[in-house]
Amino acid sequence: MSDMSDLERLVELQAIHDLKGRRDHAVDRKDWDTYAQLHSDDYVAMSIGDEPIVGGRAAADALAVHMANVTTVHHCHTPVIEFQDCNNATGVWAMEDNLFWYRDGERQWLRGFGFYHERYVRGPDGQWRFSYRKLERTHAETSVGAAALAVDGSGENLRVGMVDGK
C-alpha cells in the first residue's frame, strides 16, 4: 500500500492484533461493555445467530444472553491482515474455541476450530474497531449432549448455554 510507510503499517498491524486480543479477553471474561466498545456502531455480526446483528452494543447484548451460562476459552492465531488503506483492513484468524456448560445437571462441551473473517475500521479517534465478523467452523468436537450443535453452519448456536430448553 502506497499511503502507509512500512513503519506505519507495522504500528497499525500491532494495533489490530491488540484489538483482537482485547476482544477475545472480553468474551472469555464476559466483559460486555468492553466488547461493545471494540466494535463500530454499524458492526455486523454474522456468527451469533441465524440473522445478522448490527451494532457493537447489540452484539454484546446478544452474546451476554447466549453465553450467560457458558464458560468460554478462545485462542486466535496466525492472522493474515490486509490493509485496503490507512483506515480500513481485513483479517482472517485461525481460531479455536472451547465452550463448557451444564444441561440437566450434565457437563456439556464444544471444542471448535476454524477461521474468523473480519473487517476493521479506524475511527476519527484513531482507534481500530471491528466492523464485521463471520465465524467459519471447519471442525468441532462435542460432548454427546451437544453433538447437534457441531453441525450448526453459523458456528455458534442459539441453544449453547440454554437451560431447560430456554
Number of C-alpha atoms within 10 A of each C-alpha: 11 7 10 13 11 10 9 12 17 12 11 19 16 12 15 23 16 13 19 20 15 15 23 19 18 18 20 17 13 19 14 21 13 17 22 22 15 23 26 21 16 14 25 22 24 21 20 21 19 14 10 15 20 17 19 27 22 16 22 26 16 17 18 16 13 19 22 15 17 21 17 20 16 17 14 19 14 9 16 11 17 15 17 11 13 16 15 16 21 19 18 20 19 18 20 19 17 18 20 19 21 17 16 10 8 10 13 20 24 22 18 22 21 18 21 21 18 20 21 23 22 18 12 8 6 9 14 22 25 27 24 23 22 19 23 20 22 13 13 19 15 18 16 11 15 17 15 12 20 21 13 15 15 18 24 21 18 18 15 23 23 17 14 7 9 7
